[in-house]
Every structure is written in C-alpha cells, then in structure tokens.
C-alpha cells in the first residue's frame, strides 16, 4: 500500500508509517500540504502525519490542515523519539556552530542548546533532510538532529545520542484516509468546533460531555483562518461511534457554530 508522508528517507514519519502499515511503499512529500493533496486526489489511499509531541506540543499546521481538508483519522500511534546529533565522519563536536533540524525537533532539545551555547539551533524542513544536507554538503561546522536510521541512510556519524530533553519523548501520529472508515474497537474521537464569543459558550459546549460522563483527554484552541480573534477548539474524547457519543455531538451542534468530526479510531 502506498503511504504519503512529509519527510526524507530516515525520518521519524517513515518509521511511523512502516509500523502502522505493514509492507507499505512510502511516497515522500516536501511539504505537509502535499501529503494532504496526495490523499485527497486519490493518488495514495492513506497518509501518515505527526500531530503532537509529548514535549513540544501540537503540530499546529497539521491541526489546520485536518480542519480544512476532507480527510478522516483512522488510527492513532505513539512513536518513541530519540534525537541524535549527526555530523560528517571525522568532524568533532567542538567544531560545530550550527545544528539543523525540524523546528519541532529543535524544540525537544532545548536543554542541549542551553548546555552548548556555541551551537546555534537552525530550523530545517525535515529531521532526516537536515542530515542529508549536512552530509551531502560536507559541512565541517554543522550537524543535523535526527534518528539513528537517518545516520545510517546518509552515512553520518552520531556525535551524541539521545539529546532530547526527556527520555519519555513520544510523537503521536495519525493514519489518514479520504473516506470515513471506523475500525473495530474504535474508542476515541477527535473533533473541531467553533463557538460564538459570548459568556458561557465554552461551558455549555463542554457540558454536553460532562452530562454524559464522557472524558475529554485533550482540548486546545487555534486561531480561525480568515477570522481575526476568533478560535477553533480541538478536542479528543474517549468514546467511539456509539449512542452516547452521537448524543453528545448532536447537542454540541446545537450550541456551536461549527462541529467537524476529524476521526474515530482505536486509542493507541
């Protein structure tokens, strides 16, 4: 099965896709929007995206794309993330002045940069791509931050392993399909909803879950594109597509301006 992801070979998205879809063929994309384009156009049946990291928080671009695009979350997966400082063979850590990686990865390595102030955190489009760039350019003053697999793919040398701030560092990935397809055992739902800016609006919205004793495992807000100072709420709740969940969503639609079910899936 063909799976669209954002990232070069050796990226964490590659690893997540291989674990989520056995025997898959990876279709790498340079930008996140291209992943959704591939899926919506039917060129691939599924896509894998990172949505949240246990240290750095949500991948906000992907939240926006989930709201804007016609796709559906089918599976949830947690991948342990180990970041490594990877350089051209023969380069010493003392020579480094830059470390390239994806901004989310850099944000997971704040302690490393605090302890190594001569090394500048430098955003790059992809973790594995940063290693590819450093190795192919034969850079002597820079390294990439990525997986051990990326070091193997691009023949880089790991100078320091495990530089993430916390060893319980996980990234949550979603498996997406174009059409709604709920797997057996689905017990978690992701939604997005918008509210009028009036007193008690959020209290009423959350009340539809409290009244039914439905647990919300996550809620956050994001700016609504094209509507300054208006916000969309993203929430996960611990029910599948059952009578209780459908009742909650029906009542939520009565008090909200907009409700979109992003996916119903088995919790990782």
N, C-alpha and C positions, 0 to 999 in steps of 0.2 A: 504494500500500500504506500502511495506517495504522501508524504507529510511536509507541509510548508513550515519553515521556521525562519526567524531572523538570526543571522549569525554565520560565521565561518565554520568549516570543519574543526572539531575540537572544542566548540563552545559548550556551555552547560545546557543550552537548548537542544543541541544534538544529543547529548546524553539522555536528557529527559524524554525526547521523542523516541529514542531506541528502547527505553524502558517501558514507555506507555504503549507503543505499537510494535509488537514483535515482528522482526524481519522487514521493517519499513525501509523505503527509499526516501532519502532526505532531499528536499527542494529548498536550498538556502536562498534567502532574500536579503537584500542590503538594508531595507527599511521595514519597520513594523507594518506600515500601511500596505506594503506589497504582500505581506503574509495574508492579510485580510482580502486583498484583491485576488490572490490566487484561489482562495477558498470560495469567495462569492461568485467568481467567474466559472467555477466548476473544474478548473484545471487540476485541483487536488481535492480529494474527498475529506481530508482532515488537516488541521493545523495545530501546532503547539506553541503557546506563548507563556512567558513568565508573567505572573500577575502580582506577586507580593514576596518580599523578603523579610525574614524574621528580625533583621537588624535595621534595614534601610526603609522598610515600609512598602507601600504600593507602587507599582509601575503605572504612574498616572496616565501616560499616553495610551496604555492598553485599556484602562478603565474607559477613557473617552471613546476609543475605537469600539469597544463592546457595546456602548450605548448607541453609537452612530451606525453601526453596520448590522446587517441581517445575518447573524450567526448565533449558535447555541452551544453552551458549555455542556459537554457530555461526561467529562472525567476531571478529577482533581488529583494532583500528585505532588508529593513533597520530596525534594532532592537536597541531600546534604551538600553544602557548598564549601569547598576547600580552595582558598586562593593561594597562588604561588607566585613569587617574584621570579620572572623568567627572562634571561638575557642571552646574548650571543656567547657561545662557548669561549672561554678564556677571559671574559670580562669579569672584573671584581666588583663587589657591591660598593666599595669606596669610590669607584669611578662614576657611579650613577648620579645623574642630576634630574632625571625625569622618570616617571613610571606611568605608562599609558594603560588605560582600561576603560570599560564602560562606566559612565557616571555612577550607576547603582553599585557596581563592584567597588569603585573607589570609596564610596560612602560606607562600605562594610569594612574598610581598612583604615579608619581614622587613627587608631592607636599607632599603627605602623608609621604613618606620616608624622605624627607628633613626636615619635622617638627618632625619626630620621629626617630632620628639618631641611637637609640639603637636597633631598629628593622631592621634586615637585609633582603632585598629583595632576595628571594631564588627561582630560576626557578624550575618549576614542569611541568609535561607533560600536565596538564589539570587544569582548574579552579575548577570544581566540584571535580575532583580527589584529589586536594590539601586538600579540606575539609574532604573528605573520609579518607585520610591518617592521618590527624591530629586527627580526632575523633577516628578512629579505633586503633591508637597507643596511645591514651590517653596522648597526648603531653601537657605538662604544660607550655612550654616556646615558643610555636609556634601557629600560626593561619594560616588559608587559606583565600584567597581572591577570592570570587565567588558571585554567585547570591543568592538572598533570598531563592529561591527554593532549592538550594543546602543545605542551612542551615536546611531547613525543612526535606529534604530527609535523611540527615545524623545525624539529631538531634543535630546540633551545635547551639551555642549561638552567635548572632550578637553583637559584642562589639562596632563597629562603622559602621554606614550605610552611603552609598554614598561617598566613599573615592576617587572616580575618580577625576582627575584634573579639569574637566569641566563638567557641568551638561548637556551640549549638546554633549554627548558622544554616538555615534552610531557605530554599526558594520554592514557592508554590507555583505550580504550572497548571494551565488549563489545556485540555484537549477540546478543540472546537470542531463542530460540523456546521454545514449550512442549514440543514433542516433539523427540526426538533426531534430528538430521539432519546428517550429516557431509559436508562439501563435498569435491569432488575436490581433491587436493593438500594435504589436511589433514596437518600435520606437527608439531603442538603439542597438548599435552593439559594441562588444569587439573584438579586433584583436591583433595579434602579428606580427611584421615584422622585418626583418634584412636587413641591408644596408652595402654596401662597405664603407670602411673608406677613402672616397675621398671628396674633397671640394664640398660643396653644396648638398651632398646626402640627408641630413635630410630636407633641404629647399625644394628640389624637391618633397620629399615624402609628406611633409605637404601641399605643394602647390596643390596637387590633391584635397584636401578637401577645401582649401581656394577658388579655382577656382569655386567651386560649392556652395559656401556659406554654407558648412556643418560645424557645430560647433563640435569641439573636447572638450569633458568635462574632459578628463584626458589623460595624456601621461607621461610615465616614462620608464627608461631603466633598464635592468638587465643583468648581465654577461651571456654570452653564454657558457653553459657547454661544456667542451672539447675544447674550443677555447679561450685561454687566451687573454684578452684585446679586445675581440670582444663582441658586445652587441646586445640584442634583445629589441626592443621598444614595449611596451604595450600601447594601446590607446583605448579609448571609444569615439565613435562619435554618434551624436543624429540623426540617421536615421535608419529605419528598412530595410527590404529586398525589396527595391524599385529600380526603374531605375537609380535614381541619385546615390544611394549608390553602385549599381553594377558597374556603370561607374567609380566611384572613385576607387573602388577596382581593376578594370581592369587596370587602369592607374598606380595604385600603384605597381601592379605586374610587370609592365614594367620597373620600376626604382628600385625595391627592389630585393634582393637575395631570400627572403622567405616571404610569407604572409600566415598567418593562421587565418581564422575566428573562434574565440573562442565561439561566441554565438550571437544570435539576439533575443531580448526579450523586453517586455514592461518595460519602466523605472519605478523604484519604486517611 
